[in-house]
Each structure stands twice: as C-alpha cells, then as structure tokens.
C-alpha cells in the first residue's frame, strides 16, 4: 500500500493499495505492480491540461483544483467542500461593527438638499424657531410670524391697574381635543368616579343620600318613627331629579311588639314619596330603618 501526501499536510493522505486504483479524486491513481494503466494516466494528463473542461464540475474534487466551466467560459477554483468560485474571487472583508455602509450613507444623504441644482421638496417643511439674530433672508416659522401679529387689547383682561373689575364667568370650550387642554367641570363630572353624600331637601332627621357618579346610582337611607296614633308615615324626597328603577326595604328597630311594617315608593315628576305602613298595632311607637336604591336621571 502506498500513501500519497497532499502539499497541505492538514489534509488526510490518500491510500493506494498494491495492484489497485484509488478513485477518491477526479484522477485515477494506480498502486504498485499495477498493469494496463497507460490509458488512465493519459486521461489524467489530458484532464489536467484542459482543467477538467465541461459543463459539470468534477466529481470528488479537492481543494485548490482548477475547473474550466465551459457553459460560462469561466475558470474556477475549488475552495473546499466541492465549492468552486470564479478565479479572481476574493473573500469579503470583515467589517467592524461601527462601519457605515454605502447604502446606509446614501439613504441618510437622501434626506438633505444638494447645494446646486433645483431640488424638488414635497411634504411639510418644519423649521426651527427663528430668533431675532437670524439673517433677514432666513425662513421663519408660523410661531415667529404669530408672535409679531398685532394684538387686539379688547380680547384681553389687564393683569394690573384695572380701572374696572372683570365680571362674569370664564367659560372653557366643551370639546376636549388635547391631553394638555383645560377641561370643563361638566367633562370632569361626567368622567371621574365620585361619591356624593348629602341630606335630602326635607325636614326628616337621619336621612342621607349617597350618589355614585357618573352612573348616578343612588342610595337613600335613614330612620324615622311612626307614632302610636298613626299607621302610616310619608317621606317626600325632592331636589335630586327623577329617580327610576327603584327598590325599597324597611326594618323595625328595637322591640316590635308583634308589629310588622311594609313600604311603597311612588314617583311624581322630580318628587319621590316613601310611604311606610304599620301593621298589627295602633298604639305602639315604632322606629323604622329604611333604604331606597335607584338611579337618578
């Protein structure tokens, strides 16, 4: 057996057994004591002379081997792993991370106007705020122009030295368009959750009204007394608008003396009337707790 070494010692040598042929490369390599090898030797020389000219790359090529691609009239070289590149090929340079590619530079420069020629500009032109020290021929912003516009003094209230006191409310626009715009009270009341606690507009003691805004859910609760001489107690609640979807519950507080109570709510316009009825007794004073739940219009 004969070992044939490559000039690049990192490549594994080829083994050619005696009286045998190694076909691991495009060349037929004969071992010792072989016969009838003349034709293959001549074929090897002819292929080397023509650089394996053909439309298909040689089988079992080795690194550094030349191949003439007759379909493209191009001489190529094997750079390893059966990959052929055109002769004259150079490996792309390794670029640093901060390199500015030509395509990126060209794209960035497209955002600027050339100093010569007649460029065409499209879209909105935004300028920096122009100062008094800028050239008189420089373009100015709308802000600069507006700052020089005459002011109608009738549109303003003097901050000092007023001969007369400004009267009347100052109203804001109702349409909220910008997050930084001042909002009206109406907008705040309609948007921000609130709990309002107040007493009803009547003379009944112990009544409270709790409103949950902006959904206007309303809880009315309190205590009242039905005297021994009466069997019904009526409470009028007004000043809060019309209440709808009303439910009511009443409970006797303390010793009920075998009595029971019931309640009924009726509405007439903006007035809500709670009627509490006493049952099974006409002589006892009863203290009753009541709660009404509904929605204000």
C-alpha positions in Angstrom: 0.0 0.0 0.0 1.2 3.5 -0.9 0.3 6.7 0.9 0.1 9.8 -1.3 0.6 13.1 0.6 -1.1 16.4 -0.2 1.1 19.5 -0.1 -1.3 20.8 2.6 -0.3 18.4 5.4 -3.6 19.1 7.2 -5.4 17.0 4.6 -5.6 13.3 5.2 -3.3 11.4 2.8 -4.7 9.1 0.1 -4.1 5.3 0.4 -3.5 3.4 -2.9 -3.3 -0.4 -2.4 -1.0 -2.5 -4.5 -2.4 -3.6 -7.9 -5.4 -1.4 -7.3 -6.8 2.0 -8.2 -7.8 5.0 -5.9 -10.8 6.9 -7.2 -11.2 9.3 -4.3 -10.2 12.2 -6.6 -11.0 13.1 -10.3 -7.8 11.3 -11.2 -7.2 7.6 -11.4 -4.3 6.8 -9.1 -2.7 3.3 -9.6 -0.8 1.4 -6.9 2.4 -0.6 -7.2 2.6 -3.5 -9.5 -0.5 -2.3 -11.4 -0.9 -3.1 -15.2 -2.8 -1.6 -18.1 -2.7 1.9 -16.5 -1.5 3.8 -19.6 -4.9 4.9 -20.8 -5.9 6.3 -17.4 -2.5 8.1 -17.0 -3.0 9.7 -20.4 -6.6 10.6 -19.4 -5.4 12.2 -16.2 -2.9 14.3 -18.1 -5.5 15.4 -20.7 -7.9 16.4 -17.9 -5.2 18.3 -16.1 -4.3 20.0 -19.4 -7.9 21.1 -20.0 -8.6 21.9 -16.4 -11.4 19.3 -16.4 -13.3 21.4 -19.0 -17.1 20.7 -19.0 -20.5 22.0 -18.0 -20.5 20.0 -14.8 -17.9 20.3 -12.0 -15.6 17.3 -11.5 -16.6 14.7 -9.1 -14.6 14.2 -5.9 -12.8 17.5 -6.4 -10.1 18.5 -4.0 -9.2 21.9 -2.6 -7.2 24.0 -5.0 -8.3 22.1 -8.1 -9.0 24.1 -11.2 -12.1 23.6 -13.4 -13.0 25.3 -16.6 -16.8 25.8 -16.7 -17.4 25.6 -20.4 -21.0 26.7 -20.1 -19.8 30.1 -18.8 -16.3 30.2 -20.3 -15.0 30.7 -16.7 -12.0 29.3 -14.9 -12.9 28.4 -11.3 -11.0 27.1 -8.3 -12.2 24.6 -5.6 -12.1 26.4 -2.2 -13.1 23.2 -0.3 -16.2 21.1 0.2 -16.8 20.9 -3.5 -17.4 24.7 -3.7 -16.0 26.3 -6.8 -15.6 30.1 -7.2 -14.5 32.1 -10.2 -10.8 32.7 -10.4 -10.0 36.1 -9.1 -12.6 35.8 -6.3 -11.6 37.5 -3.0 -13.2 36.8 0.3 -15.4 39.8 1.5 -13.5 41.8 4.2 -14.6 41.6 7.8 -16.2 44.9 8.6 -16.1 46.5 12.1 -19.4 46.9 13.9 -19.4 50.7 13.6 -18.8 50.8 9.8 -21.2 53.0 7.8 -22.2 51.1 4.6 -22.5 53.0 1.4 -26.2 52.0 1.1 -26.9 53.5 4.5 -24.9 56.6 3.8 -26.8 57.1 0.5 -30.1 56.7 2.3 -29.1 59.2 5.0 -27.9 61.7 2.4 -31.2 61.4 0.6 -32.8 63.4 3.5 -30.7 66.5 2.6 -31.0 69.0 -0.3 -28.0 69.5 -2.6 -26.4 72.9 -2.7 -26.5 73.0 -6.5 -29.4 72.4 -9.0 -33.1 72.8 -8.5 -34.3 70.2 -6.0 -38.0 69.4 -5.6 -39.3 69.3 -2.0 -42.5 67.5 -1.0 -44.5 67.4 2.2 -44.5 69.7 5.3 -41.4 71.8 5.8 -40.7 72.2 9.5 -38.3 75.0 10.7 -36.6 75.7 14.0 -37.8 78.6 16.0 -36.3 81.6 14.3 -34.5 84.1 16.6 -34.1 87.9 16.2 -30.4 87.3 15.5 -31.0 85.2 12.4 -30.5 86.5 8.9 -33.3 88.6 7.4 -33.4 86.3 4.4 -33.9 83.1 6.5 -37.2 81.3 6.5 -39.3 81.8 9.6 -41.8 79.6 11.4 -45.5 80.3 11.9 -44.8 80.7 15.6 -42.5 83.6 14.8 -45.0 85.3 12.5 -47.8 84.9 15.0 -45.7 86.4 17.7 -45.4 89.6 15.6 -49.1 89.9 14.8 -51.0 92.9 16.2 -52.9 92.2 19.4 -56.4 93.4 20.0 -56.4 94.7 23.5 -60.2 94.2 23.8 -59.6 90.5 23.8 -57.6 90.5 27.0 -58.0 91.4 30.6 -55.3 93.6 32.1 -53.3 91.8 34.9 -52.6 95.1 36.8 -54.1 98.5 37.0 -57.6 97.5 36.0 -59.9 100.5 36.2 -62.9 98.2 36.4 -63.2 94.7 37.9 -63.8 91.9 35.3 -67.2 90.3 35.9 -68.9 87.2 34.8 -67.6 83.6 34.5 -64.8 82.5 32.2 -66.0 79.5 30.1 -63.8 76.8 28.5 -64.5 75.0 25.3 -66.6 71.9 25.8 -64.7 69.8 23.2 -61.6 68.2 24.8 -59.2 67.7 21.9 -55.7 67.7 23.5 -54.5 65.9 26.7 -53.0 69.2 27.9 -56.2 71.2 27.3 -58.1 72.6 30.3 -61.2 70.5 31.0 -64.7 71.9 32.0 -66.4 70.9 35.2 -69.1 69.2 33.1 -66.4 67.0 31.5 -64.9 66.1 34.9 -68.2 65.3 36.5 -69.2 63.1 33.5 -65.8 61.2 33.5 -64.4 61.0 37.1 -66.0 58.5 39.5 -67.4 60.3 42.5 -69.3 59.5 45.7 -71.6 62.4 46.8 -73.1 62.3 50.3 -75.8 64.8 51.3 -79.0 65.2 53.2 -82.3 65.3 51.4 -84.2 68.6 50.9 -86.8 68.0 53.6 -87.2 68.2 57.4 -86.8 64.5 58.1 -84.0 63.8 60.6 -81.4 61.0 60.0 -81.8 60.8 56.2 -78.7 60.5 54.0 -78.4 60.3 50.2 -75.3 58.8 48.6 -74.9 59.2 44.8 -72.2 57.3 42.8 -71.3 59.2 39.7 -71.2 59.1 36.8 -73.6 56.2 36.7 -75.9 58.1 39.1 -76.6 55.1 41.3 -78.4 56.5 44.3 -78.8 55.1 47.9 -81.2 56.8 50.2 -81.3 55.6 53.8 -82.3 56.7 57.3 -84.5 56.2 60.3 -88.0 57.5 61.1 -90.7 57.0 63.7 -94.3 56.1 63.3 -96.3 57.4 66.2 -98.7 55.2 68.1 -101.6 57.3 66.8 -100.7 56.8 63.1 -100.4 53.7 60.9 -98.5 55.4 58.0 -95.5 57.6 57.7 -94.9 59.5 54.4 -91.5 61.0 53.5 -91.1 63.3 50.4 -87.6 63.4 48.8 -87.1 66.2 46.2 -84.4 68.3 44.7 -82.4 65.4 43.2 -84.2 64.9 39.9 -86.4 61.9 38.8 -85.5 58.5 40.3 -86.2 55.3 38.3 -85.6 51.6 38.7 -86.4 52.0 42.5 -86.4 49.3 45.1 -87.1 49.7 48.8 -86.6 47.8 52.1 -87.8 48.7 55.7 -86.9 47.1 59.0 -88.3 47.7 62.6 -85.6 48.7 65.1 -85.9 47.5 68.7 -89.0 45.8 70.3 -91.6 45.5 67.6 -94.4 44.5 70.0 -95.6 42.0 67.4 -95.9 44.6 64.7 -94.7 44.4 61.1 -94.1 47.2 58.5 -94.2 47.4 54.7 -93.3 50.2 52.3 -94.2 51.5 48.9 -92.4 54.1 46.8 -94.1 56.3 44.2 -92.7 59.0 42.0 -94.4 62.1 40.6 -92.0 64.2 38.4 -89.0 65.0 40.5 -90.6 64.1 43.8 -90.2 60.7 45.3 -92.5 59.7 48.2 -91.8 56.8 50.6 -94.9 55.5 52.4 -94.2 53.2 55.4 -97.2 51.3 56.8 -97.5 49.8 60.3 -99.5 46.6 60.8 -100.9 44.7 63.8 -100.8 47.7 66.1 -102.3 51.2 66.5 -100.9 52.0 70.0 -97.1 51.5 69.7 -94.5 54.0 68.6 -92.2 52.2 66.0 -88.7 53.2 64.9 -88.1 52.1 61.4 -84.9 51.9 59.3 -85.4 52.3 55.5 -83.2 52.1 52.4 -84.1 53.0 48.8 -82.0 52.1 45.8 -82.4 53.6 42.3 -80.9 55.7 39.6 -81.2 59.5 39.2 -81.9 60.8 35.7 
